[in-house]
Amino acid sequence: MTPAFPANVQVYLKPGPTDMRKAINGLSILAQKIAGDPFSGALFAFCNRRHDIVKILYWDRNGFCIWHKRLERDRFPWPNTEEEALEISAQQLHWLLNGIDFRRAHESVKYSTLT
């Protein structure tokens, strides 16, 4: 079951592979490089080379927490290049953790007039 993170939380993805041997100290240094303040309460998501493990680091009142998910089958649709690095919504993170590649979803169409 995917955790219910607050809807208004900031979420940052580190593109490409991350060494999953990293624990809180190593991931917090990466988080600082991504967004500057790992103590902000934002979620920082990391994925391994095979795209079957995700770790999410976040600060919770008085310490860091890590949420960890390993897939037994399939792969996470994870960005590979810096250009694909995104600040995403909690809903998009939920989709990503459930295997939905929101980056390839249909774009919204907005009309200004009817003809």
A tleap script that builds the chain and sets N, CA, C and O, in Angstrom:
source leaprc.protein.ff14SB
mol = sequence {
  NMET THR PRO ALA PHE PRO ALA ASN VAL GLN
  VAL TYR LEU LYS PRO GLY PRO THR ASP MET
  ARG LYS ALA ILE ASN GLY LEU SER ILE LEU
  ALA GLN LYS ILE ALA GLY ASP PRO PHE SER
  GLY ALA LEU PHE ALA PHE CYS ASN ARG ARG
  HIE ASP ILE VAL LYS ILE LEU TYR TRP ASP
  ARG ASN GLY PHE CYS ILE TRP HIE LYS ARG
  LEU GLU ARG ASP ARG PHE PRO TRP PRO ASN
  THR GLU GLU GLU ALA LEU GLU ILE SER ALA
  GLN GLN LEU HIE TRP LEU LEU ASN GLY ILE
  ASP PHE ARG ARG ALA HIE GLU SER VAL LYS
  TYR SER THR LEU CTHR
}
set mol.1.N position { 0.837 -1.181 0.000 }
set mol.1.CA position { 0.000 0.000 0.000 }
set mol.1.C position { 0.883 1.246 0.000 }
set mol.1.O position { 1.805 1.360 0.808 }
set mol.2.N position { 0.602 2.159 -0.892 }
set mol.2.CA position { 1.367 3.393 -0.995 }
set mol.2.C position { 0.959 4.332 0.139 }
set mol.2.O position { -0.232 4.474 0.418 }
set mol.3.N position { 1.921 4.971 0.792 }
set mol.3.CA position { 1.584 5.865 1.908 }
set mol.3.C position { 0.821 7.089 1.423 }
set mol.3.O position { 0.939 7.498 0.268 }
set mol.4.N position { 0.047 7.658 2.317 }
set mol.4.CA position { -0.708 8.872 1.997 }
set mol.4.C position { 0.085 10.074 2.495 }
set mol.4.O position { -0.019 10.473 3.655 }
set mol.5.N position { 0.878 10.640 1.594 }
set mol.5.CA position { 1.609 11.844 1.933 }
set mol.5.C position { 0.664 13.036 1.791 }
set mol.5.O position { -0.280 12.971 1.004 }
set mol.6.N position { 0.896 14.126 2.534 }
set mol.6.CA position { 0.031 15.297 2.406 }
set mol.6.C position { -0.030 15.804 0.968 }
set mol.6.O position { 0.981 15.795 0.266 }
set mol.7.N position { -1.200 16.242 0.526 }
set mol.7.CA position { -1.409 16.671 -0.863 }
set mol.7.C position { -0.544 17.872 -1.234 }
set mol.7.O position { -0.181 18.028 -2.400 }
set mol.8.N position { -0.208 18.722 -0.267 }
set mol.8.CA position { 0.524 19.949 -0.579 }
set mol.8.C position { 2.035 19.825 -0.354 }
set mol.8.O position { 2.746 20.829 -0.400 }
set mol.9.N position { 2.530 18.615 -0.113 }
set mol.9.CA position { 3.960 18.427 0.138 }
set mol.9.C position { 4.745 18.589 -1.162 }
set mol.9.O position { 4.282 18.193 -2.232 }
set mol.10.N position { 5.931 19.171 -1.057 }
set mol.10.CA position { 6.817 19.274 -2.209 }
set mol.10.C position { 7.525 17.936 -2.378 }
set mol.10.O position { 7.953 17.320 -1.401 }
set mol.11.N position { 7.646 17.489 -3.632 }
set mol.11.CA position { 8.293 16.217 -3.934 }
set mol.11.C position { 9.363 16.461 -4.989 }
set mol.11.O position { 9.091 17.059 -6.030 }
set mol.12.N position { 10.573 15.999 -4.721 }
set mol.12.CA position { 11.676 16.138 -5.665 }
set mol.12.C position { 12.171 14.747 -6.039 }
set mol.12.O position { 12.368 13.892 -5.176 }
set mol.13.N position { 12.369 14.536 -7.332 }
set mol.13.CA position { 12.928 13.280 -7.825 }
set mol.13.C position { 14.370 13.503 -8.234 }
set mol.13.O position { 14.674 14.475 -8.925 }
set mol.14.N position { 15.264 12.616 -7.817 }
set mol.14.CA position { 16.618 12.642 -8.331 }
set mol.14.C position { 16.639 11.743 -9.560 }
set mol.14.O position { 16.386 10.543 -9.449 }
set mol.15.N position { 16.933 12.299 -10.722 }
set mol.15.CA position { 16.944 11.486 -11.938 }
set mol.15.C position { 18.116 10.522 -11.957 }
set mol.15.O position { 19.110 10.713 -11.256 }
set mol.16.N position { 17.984 9.495 -12.762 }
set mol.16.CA position { 19.058 8.520 -12.891 }
set mol.16.C position { 19.190 7.647 -11.666 }
set mol.16.O position { 18.424 7.785 -10.713 }
set mol.17.N position { 20.158 6.747 -11.685 }
set mol.17.CA position { 20.304 5.805 -10.580 }
set mol.17.C position { 20.977 6.418 -9.352 }
set mol.17.O position { 21.817 7.311 -9.457 }
set mol.18.N position { 20.587 5.916 -8.203 }
set mol.18.CA position { 21.197 6.267 -6.928 }
set mol.18.C position { 21.656 4.972 -6.275 }
set mol.18.O position { 20.968 3.954 -6.349 }
set mol.19.N position { 22.795 5.012 -5.649 }
set mol.19.CA position { 23.316 3.853 -4.938 }
set mol.19.C position { 22.420 3.594 -3.726 }
set mol.19.O position { 22.391 4.399 -2.795 }
set mol.20.N position { 21.704 2.496 -3.733 }
set mol.20.CA position { 20.756 2.198 -2.658 }
set mol.20.C position { 21.432 1.725 -1.382 }
set mol.20.O position { 20.754 1.427 -0.399 }
set mol.21.N position { 22.756 1.651 -1.383 }
set mol.21.CA position { 23.459 1.384 -0.123 }
set mol.21.C position { 23.481 2.639 0.750 }
set mol.21.O position { 23.774 2.576 1.944 }
set mol.22.N position { 23.168 3.775 0.135 }
set mol.22.CA position { 23.142 5.026 0.892 }
set mol.22.C position { 21.988 4.980 1.898 }
set mol.22.O position { 20.887 4.518 1.596 }
set mol.23.N position { 22.275 5.467 3.080 }
set mol.23.CA position { 21.266 5.566 4.128 }
set mol.23.C position { 20.944 7.047 4.336 }
set mol.23.O position { 21.114 7.850 3.419 }
set mol.24.N position { 20.496 7.403 5.497 }
set mol.24.CA position { 20.026 8.765 5.766 }
set mol.24.C position { 21.101 9.817 5.487 }
set mol.24.O position { 20.812 10.812 4.823 }
set mol.25.N position { 22.312 9.631 5.965 }
set mol.25.CA position { 23.344 10.654 5.776 }
set mol.25.C position { 23.650 10.888 4.302 }
set mol.25.O position { 23.689 12.034 3.854 }
set mol.26.N position { 23.868 9.821 3.546 }
set mol.26.CA position { 24.178 9.959 2.122 }
set mol.26.C position { 23.021 10.535 1.327 }
set mol.26.O position { 23.224 11.381 0.456 }
set mol.27.N position { 21.806 10.082 1.621 }
set mol.27.CA position { 20.644 10.595 0.898 }
set mol.27.C position { 20.351 12.047 1.257 }
set mol.27.O position { 19.897 12.807 0.401 }
set mol.28.N position { 20.601 12.451 2.499 }
set mol.28.CA position { 20.352 13.845 2.878 }
set mol.28.C position { 21.326 14.787 2.175 }
set mol.28.O position { 20.971 15.927 1.874 }
set mol.29.N position { 22.543 14.327 1.910 }
set mol.29.CA position { 23.496 15.143 1.140 }
set mol.29.C position { 22.999 15.306 -0.291 }
set mol.29.O position { 23.074 16.399 -0.853 }
set mol.30.N position { 22.493 14.225 -0.886 }
set mol.30.CA position { 21.916 14.321 -2.239 }
set mol.30.C position { 20.695 15.233 -2.247 }
set mol.30.O position { 20.511 16.018 -3.177 }
set mol.31.N position { 19.870 15.133 -1.223 }
set mol.31.CA position { 18.676 15.985 -1.130 }
set mol.31.C position { 19.062 17.457 -1.075 }
set mol.31.O position { 18.405 18.301 -1.684 }
set mol.32.N position { 20.125 17.759 -0.346 }
set mol.32.CA position { 20.602 19.144 -0.260 }
set mol.32.C position { 21.041 19.650 -1.625 }
set mol.32.O position { 20.810 20.815 -1.948 }
set mol.33.N position { 21.670 18.801 -2.435 }
set mol.33.CA position { 22.091 19.195 -3.781 }
set mol.33.C position { 20.891 19.427 -4.688 }
set mol.33.O position { 20.941 20.274 -5.579 }
set mol.34.N position { 19.812 18.682 -4.467 }
set mol.34.CA position { 18.619 18.803 -5.302 }
set mol.34.C position { 17.838 20.081 -4.988 }
set mol.34.O position { 17.496 20.836 -5.898 }
set mol.35.N position { 17.559 20.323 -3.719 }
set mol.35.CA position { 16.651 21.420 -3.368 }
set mol.35.C position { 17.193 22.380 -2.331 }
set mol.35.O position { 16.532 23.371 -2.022 }
set mol.36.N position { 18.360 22.128 -1.785 }
set mol.36.CA position { 18.941 23.089 -0.858 }
set mol.36.C position { 18.644 22.855 0.603 }
set mol.36.O position { 19.532 23.060 1.430 }
set mol.37.N position { 17.435 22.434 0.975 }
set mol.37.CA position { 17.081 22.301 2.379 }
set mol.37.C position { 16.411 20.960 2.660 }
set mol.37.O position { 15.197 20.837 2.505 }
set mol.38.N position { 17.176 19.960 3.068 }
set mol.38.CA position { 16.567 18.658 3.344 }
set mol.38.C position { 15.679 18.659 4.591 }
set mol.38.O position { 14.963 17.688 4.833 }
set mol.39.N position { 15.714 19.741 5.390 }
set mol.39.CA position { 14.903 19.842 6.607 }
set mol.39.C position { 13.553 20.516 6.361 }
set mol.39.O position { 12.811 20.777 7.307 }
set mol.40.N position { 13.233 20.796 5.106 }
set mol.40.CA position { 12.028 21.559 4.766 }
set mol.40.C position { 10.730 20.775 4.921 }
set mol.40.O position { 9.652 21.370 4.928 }
set mol.41.N position { 10.810 19.467 5.043 }
set mol.41.CA position { 9.604 18.639 5.081 }
set mol.41.C position { 9.236 18.092 3.718 }
set mol.41.O position { 8.275 17.333 3.587 }
set mol.42.N position { 10.006 18.478 2.688 }
set mol.42.CA position { 9.761 17.959 1.338 }
set mol.42.C position { 10.163 16.484 1.280 }
set mol.42.O position { 10.931 15.997 2.110 }
set mol.43.N position { 9.627 15.793 0.284 }
set mol.43.CA position { 9.989 14.404 0.041 }
set mol.43.C position { 11.056 14.366 -1.052 }
set mol.43.O position { 10.945 15.068 -2.057 }
set mol.44.N position { 12.079 13.554 -0.857 }
set mol.44.CA position { 13.154 13.403 -1.830 }
set mol.44.C position { 13.186 11.940 -2.250 }
set mol.44.O position { 13.478 11.064 -1.435 }
set mol.45.N position { 12.890 11.674 -3.507 }
set mol.45.CA position { 12.762 10.303 -4.000 }
set mol.45.C position { 13.973 9.909 -4.832 }
set mol.45.O position { 14.467 10.688 -5.647 }
set mol.46.N position { 14.443 8.683 -4.610 }
set mol.46.CA position { 15.620 8.136 -5.267 }
set mol.46.C position { 15.300 6.727 -5.758 }
set mol.46.O position { 14.508 6.013 -5.143 }
set mol.47.N position { 15.916 6.335 -6.865 }
set mol.47.CA position { 15.671 5.016 -7.447 }
set mol.47.C position { 17.005 4.382 -7.838 }
set mol.47.O position { 17.961 5.089 -8.154 }
set mol.48.N position { 17.067 3.065 -7.815 }
set mol.48.CA position { 18.300 2.363 -8.178 }
set mol.48.C position { 18.414 2.180 -9.685 }
set mol.48.O position { 17.524 2.577 -10.438 }
set mol.49.N position { 19.510 1.579 -10.115 }
set mol.49.CA position { 19.804 1.405 -11.534 }
set mol.49.C position { 18.779 0.517 -12.229 }
set mol.49.O position { 18.403 0.785 -13.370 }
set mol.50.N position { 18.328 -0.528 -11.562 }
set mol.50.CA position { 17.360 -1.448 -12.167 }
set mol.50.C position { 15.918 -0.940 -12.098 }
set mol.50.O position { 15.010 -1.569 -12.642 }
set mol.51.N position { 15.713 0.176 -11.443 }
set mol.51.CA position { 14.394 0.799 -11.302 }
set mol.51.C position { 13.408 -0.104 -10.571 }
set mol.51.O position { 12.210 -0.076 -10.853 }
set mol.52.N position { 13.906 -0.903 -9.634 }
set mol.52.CA position { 12.994 -1.741 -8.863 }
set mol.52.C position { 13.002 -1.409 -7.367 }
set mol.52.O position { 12.299 -2.047 -6.584 }
set mol.53.N position { 13.799 -0.410 -6.975 }
set mol.53.CA position { 13.832 0.044 -5.580 }
set mol.53.C position { 13.705 1.563 -5.548 }
set mol.53.O position { 14.377 2.272 -6.296 }
set mol.54.N position { 12.841 2.042 -4.679 }
set mol.54.CA position { 12.693 3.483 -4.439 }
set mol.54.C position { 12.858 3.739 -2.950 }
set mol.54.O position { 12.321 3.014 -2.112 }
set mol.55.N position { 13.612 4.787 -2.638 }
set mol.55.CA position { 13.698 5.286 -1.268 }
set mol.55.C position { 13.225 6.733 -1.279 }
set mol.55.O position { 13.569 7.505 -2.173 }
set mol.56.N position { 12.437 7.086 -0.279 }
set mol.56.CA position { 11.969 8.462 -0.126 }
set mol.56.C position { 12.438 8.949 1.241 }
set mol.56.O position { 12.125 8.358 2.275 }
set mol.57.N position { 13.191 10.035 1.218 }
set mol.57.CA position { 13.733 10.642 2.431 }
set mol.57.C position { 12.907 11.874 2.768 }
set mol.57.O position { 12.551 12.650 1.881 }
set mol.58.N position { 12.601 12.052 4.051 }
set mol.58.CA position { 11.914 13.276 4.491 }
set mol.58.C position { 12.213 13.545 5.958 }
set mol.58.O position { 12.530 12.637 6.726 }
set mol.59.N position { 12.103 14.810 6.320 }
set mol.59.CA position { 12.312 15.254 7.700 }
set mol.59.C position { 10.968 15.268 8.401 }
set mol.59.O position { 10.000 15.828 7.886 }
set mol.60.N position { 10.902 14.649 9.582 }
set mol.60.CA position { 9.664 14.578 10.350 }
set mol.60.C position { 9.895 15.098 11.756 }
set mol.60.O position { 10.341 14.350 12.626 }
set mol.61.N position { 9.604 16.344 11.986 }
set mol.61.CA position { 9.702 17.041 13.269 }
set mol.61.C position { 11.080 17.026 13.912 }
set mol.61.O position { 11.667 18.087 14.123 }
set mol.62.N position { 11.611 15.850 14.230 }
set mol.62.CA position { 12.878 15.808 14.960 }
set mol.62.C position { 13.864 14.773 14.417 }
set mol.62.O position { 14.806 14.385 15.108 }
set mol.63.N position { 13.644 14.331 13.182 }
set mol.63.CA position { 14.576 13.383 12.590 }
set mol.63.C position { 14.187 12.997 11.177 }
set mol.63.O position { 13.053 13.210 10.749 }
set mol.64.N position { 15.138 12.428 10.460 }
set mol.64.CA position { 14.886 11.962 9.098 }
set mol.64.C position { 14.195 10.607 9.122 }
set mol.64.O position { 14.411 9.796 10.022 }
set mol.65.N position { 13.366 10.379 8.123 }
set mol.65.CA position { 12.701 9.099 7.910 }
set mol.65.C position { 12.989 8.657 6.484 }
set mol.65.O position { 13.170 9.479 5.586 }
set mol.66.N position { 13.029 7.339 6.293 }
set mol.66.CA position { 13.162 6.777 4.955 }
set mol.66.C position { 12.005 5.821 4.727 }
set mol.66.O position { 11.750 4.926 5.533 }
set mol.67.N position { 11.312 6.023 3.619 }
set mol.67.CA position { 10.293 5.087 3.152 }
set mol.67.C position { 10.938 4.330 2.014 }
set mol.67.O position { 11.547 4.935 1.132 }
set mol.68.N position { 10.812 3.001 2.020 }
set mol.68.CA position { 11.542 2.154 1.086 }
set mol.68.C position { 10.561 1.168 0.448 }
set mol.68.O position { 9.760 0.543 1.143 }
set mol.69.N position { 10.629 1.034 -0.888 }
set mol.69.CA position { 9.791 0.061 -1.588 }
set mol.69.C position { 10.646 -0.679 -2.602 }
set mol.69.O position { 11.387 -0.072 -3.375 }
set mol.70.N position { 10.529 -2.029 -2.585 }
set mol.70.CA position { 11.220 -2.874 -3.556 }
set mol.70.C position { 10.170 -3.681 -4.311 }
set mol.70.O position { 9.340 -4.365 -3.712 }
set mol.71.N position { 10.223 -3.586 -5.638 }
set mol.71.CA position { 9.299 -4.347 -6.464 }
set mol.71.C position { 9.833 -5.758 -6.675 }
set mol.71.O position { 11.032 -5.949 -6.877 }
set mol.72.N position { 8.965 -6.719 -6.630 }
set mol.72.CA position { 9.347 -8.100 -6.916 }
set mol.72.C position { 9.295 -8.368 -8.416 }
set mol.72.O position { 10.016 -9.226 -8.923 }
set mol.73.N position { 8.440 -7.632 -9.123 }
set mol.73.CA position { 8.335 -7.695 -10.585 }
set mol.73.C position { 8.166 -6.271 -11.083 }
set mol.73.O position { 7.852 -5.367 -10.308 }
set mol.74.N position { 8.373 -6.074 -12.370 }
set mol.74.CA position { 8.174 -4.773 -13.015 }
set mol.74.C position { 9.240 -3.770 -12.608 }
set mol.74.O position { 10.183 -4.097 -11.888 }
set mol.75.N position { 9.070 -2.548 -13.081 }
set mol.75.CA position { 10.034 -1.477 -12.847 }
set mol.75.C position { 9.275 -0.166 -12.653 }
set mol.75.O position { 8.159 -0.005 -13.148 }
set mol.76.N position { 9.891 0.767 -11.928 }
set mol.76.CA position { 9.328 2.106 -11.775 }
set mol.76.C position { 9.661 2.922 -13.020 }
set mol.76.O position { 10.779 2.826 -13.526 }
set mol.77.N position { 8.723 3.720 -13.529 }
set mol.77.CA position { 9.024 4.613 -14.660 }
set mol.77.C position { 9.789 5.845 -14.145 }
set mol.77.O position { 9.180 6.845 -13.763 }
set mol.78.N position { 11.107 5.764 -14.139 }
set mol.78.CA position { 11.929 6.770 -13.476 }
set mol.78.C position { 12.679 7.626 -14.492 }
set mol.78.O position { 13.182 7.093 -15.481 }
set mol.79.N position { 12.769 8.958 -14.271 }
set mol.79.CA position { 13.541 9.813 -15.189 }
set mol.79.C position { 15.029 9.464 -15.143 }
set mol.79.O position { 15.578 9.182 -14.078 }
set mol.80.N position { 15.670 9.486 -16.310 }
set mol.80.CA position { 17.076 9.088 -16.399 }
set mol.80.C position { 18.052 10.244 -16.534 }
set mol.80.O position { 19.225 10.089 -16.194 }
set mol.81.N position { 17.609 11.396 -17.017 }
set mol.81.CA position { 18.530 12.496 -17.276 }
set mol.81.C position { 18.157 13.721 -16.463 }
set mol.81.O position { 17.030 13.854 -15.987 }
set mol.82.N position { 19.123 14.610 -16.316 }
set mol.82.CA position { 18.894 15.839 -15.549 }
set mol.82.C position { 17.736 16.653 -16.110 }
set mol.82.O position { 17.012 17.304 -15.356 }
set mol.83.N position { 17.554 16.621 -17.433 }
set mol.83.CA position { 16.467 17.381 -18.036 }
set mol.83.C position { 15.107 16.861 -17.582 }
set mol.83.O position { 14.115 17.590 -17.599 }
set mol.84.N position { 15.072 15.596 -17.175 }
set mol.84.CA position { 13.823 14.997 -16.746 }
set mol.84.C position { 13.581 15.165 -15.248 }
set mol.84.O position { 12.532 14.759 -14.749 }
set mol.85.N position { 14.528 15.753 -14.525 }
set mol.85.CA position { 14.345 15.948 -13.091 }
set mol.85.C position { 13.151 16.863 -12.865 }
set mol.85.O position { 12.995 17.890 -13.526 }
set mol.86.N position { 12.332 16.475 -11.934 }
set mol.86.CA position { 11.092 17.205 -11.748 }
set mol.86.C position { 10.805 17.476 -10.289 }
set mol.86.O position { 11.184 16.705 -9.407 }
set mol.87.N position { 10.134 18.579 -10.051 }
set mol.87.CA position { 9.429 18.751 -8.792 }
set mol.87.C position { 8.003 18.336 -9.130 }
set mol.87.O position { 7.370 18.939 -9.998 }
set mol.88.N position { 7.501 17.327 -8.461 }
set mol.88.CA position { 6.196 16.782 -8.806 }
set mol.88.C position { 5.242 16.895 -7.623 }
set mol.88.O position { 5.650 17.210 -6.505 }
set mol.89.N position { 3.988 16.638 -7.883 }
set mol.89.CA position { 2.976 16.687 -6.831 }
set mol.89.C position { 2.930 15.354 -6.088 }
set mol.89.O position { 3.473 14.352 -6.552 }
set mol.90.N position { 2.278 15.360 -4.933 }
set mol.90.CA position { 2.095 14.127 -4.175 }
set mol.90.C position { 1.279 13.126 -4.986 }
set mol.90.O position { 1.532 11.924 -4.915 }
set mol.91.N position { 0.296 13.609 -5.763 }
set mol.91.CA position { -0.509 12.726 -6.603 }
set mol.91.C position { 0.346 12.065 -7.675 }
set mol.91.O position { 0.195 10.873 -7.942 }
set mol.92.N position { 1.245 12.830 -8.294 }
set mol.92.CA position { 2.138 12.267 -9.305 }
set mol.92.C position { 3.091 11.237 -8.692 }
set mol.92.O position { 3.407 10.231 -9.328 }
set mol.93.N position { 3.550 11.484 -7.461 }
set mol.93.CA position { 4.383 10.504 -6.771 }
set mol.93.C position { 3.594 9.222 -6.538 }
set mol.93.O position { 4.115 8.126 -6.742 }
set mol.94.N position { 2.366 9.353 -6.122 }
set mol.94.CA position { 1.505 8.189 -5.913 }
set mol.94.C position { 1.379 7.383 -7.208 }
set mol.94.O position { 1.497 6.158 -7.195 }
set mol.95.N position { 1.141 8.069 -8.316 }
set mol.95.CA position { 1.037 7.388 -9.605 }
set mol.95.C position { 2.349 6.674 -9.943 }
set mol.95.O position { 2.347 5.513 -10.354 }
set mol.96.N position { 3.460 7.377 -9.767 }
set mol.96.CA position { 4.770 6.809 -10.075 }
set mol.96.C position { 5.025 5.546 -9.265 }
set mol.96.O position { 5.499 4.546 -9.806 }
set mol.97.N position { 4.716 5.583 -7.977 }
set mol.97.CA position { 4.923 4.422 -7.121 }
set mol.97.C position { 4.010 3.262 -7.500 }
set mol.97.O position { 4.287 2.110 -7.166 }
set mol.98.N position { 2.921 3.573 -8.198 }
set mol.98.CA position { 2.007 2.533 -8.664 }
set mol.98.C position { 2.247 2.158 -10.131 }
set mol.98.O position { 1.443 1.438 -10.722 }
set mol.99.N position { 3.343 2.639 -10.719 }
set mol.99.CA position { 3.743 2.227 -12.056 }
set mol.99.C position { 3.193 3.059 -13.197 }
set mol.99.O position { 3.353 2.686 -14.359 }
set mol.100.N position { 2.556 4.164 -12.899 }
set mol.100.CA position { 1.985 5.010 -13.950 }
set mol.100.C position { 2.987 6.099 -14.306 }
set mol.100.O position { 3.404 6.872 -13.444 }
set mol.101.N position { 3.371 6.157 -15.575 }
set mol.101.CA position { 4.323 7.168 -16.039 }
set mol.101.C position { 3.550 8.423 -16.419 }
set mol.101.O position { 3.120 8.572 -17.563 }
set mol.102.N position { 3.376 9.313 -15.467 }
set mol.102.CA position { 2.596 10.536 -15.692 }
set mol.102.C position { 3.248 11.445 -16.727 }
set mol.102.O position { 2.568 12.302 -17.290 }
set mol.103.N position { 4.543 11.288 -16.998 }
set mol.103.CA position { 5.230 12.130 -17.985 }
set mol.103.C position { 4.750 11.832 -19.396 }
set mol.103.O position { 4.923 12.657 -20.293 }
set mol.104.N position { 4.147 10.662 -19.606 }
set mol.104.CA position { 3.676 10.269 -20.932 }
set mol.104.C position { 2.164 10.253 -21.025 }
set mol.104.O position { 1.606 9.729 -21.989 }
set mol.105.N position { 1.507 10.811 -20.049 }
set mol.105.CA position { 0.047 10.858 -20.057 }
set mol.105.C position { -0.430 11.890 -21.067 }
set mol.105.O position { 0.340 12.743 -21.507 }
set mol.106.N position { -1.676 11.808 -21.422 }
set mol.106.CA position { -2.251 12.781 -22.346 }
set mol.106.C position { -2.205 14.175 -21.745 }
set mol.106.O position { -2.462 14.364 -20.556 }
set mol.107.N position { -1.881 15.131 -22.570 }
set mol.107.CA position { -1.867 16.514 -22.104 }
set mol.107.C position { -3.283 17.061 -22.075 }
set mol.107.O position { -4.150 16.619 -22.830 }
set mol.108.N position { -3.505 18.022 -21.200 }
set mol.108.CA position { -4.810 18.661 -21.128 }
set mol.108.C position { -5.029 19.550 -22.339 }
set mol.108.O position { -4.108 20.217 -22.810 }
set mol.109.N position { -6.235 19.552 -22.827 }
set mol.109.CA position { -6.604 20.421 -23.937 }
set mol.109.C position { -7.574 21.454 -23.391 }
set mol.109.O position { -8.572 21.110 -22.757 }
set mol.110.N position { -7.275 22.723 -23.641 }
set mol.110.CA position { -8.124 23.798 -23.156 }
set mol.110.C position { -8.538 24.662 -24.337 }
set mol.110.O position { -7.695 25.155 -25.085 }
set mol.111.N position { -9.828 24.836 -24.493 }
set mol.111.CA position { -10.353 25.647 -25.578 }
set mol.111.C position { -10.796 26.986 -25.019 }
set mol.111.O position { -11.245 27.082 -23.877 }
set mol.112.N position { -10.663 28.014 -25.841 }
set mol.112.CA position { -11.128 29.336 -25.416 }
set mol.112.C position { -12.486 29.682 -26.021 }
set mol.112.O position { -13.229 30.487 -25.459 }
set mol.113.N position { -12.809 29.081 -27.153 }
set mol.113.CA position { -14.115 29.345 -27.774 }
set mol.113.C position { -14.613 28.064 -28.445 }
set mol.113.O position { -13.842 27.154 -28.751 }
set mol.114.N position { -15.891 28.029 -28.655 }
set mol.114.CA position { -16.501 26.941 -29.416 }
set mol.114.C position { -16.716 27.423 -30.839 }
set mol.114.O position { -17.084 28.578 -31.050 }
set mol.115.N position { -16.495 26.563 -31.810 }
set mol.115.CA position { -16.735 26.982 -33.195 }
set mol.115.C position { -17.831 26.187 -33.813 }
set mol.115.O position { -18.169 26.403 -34.977 }
savepdb mol mol.pdb
quit
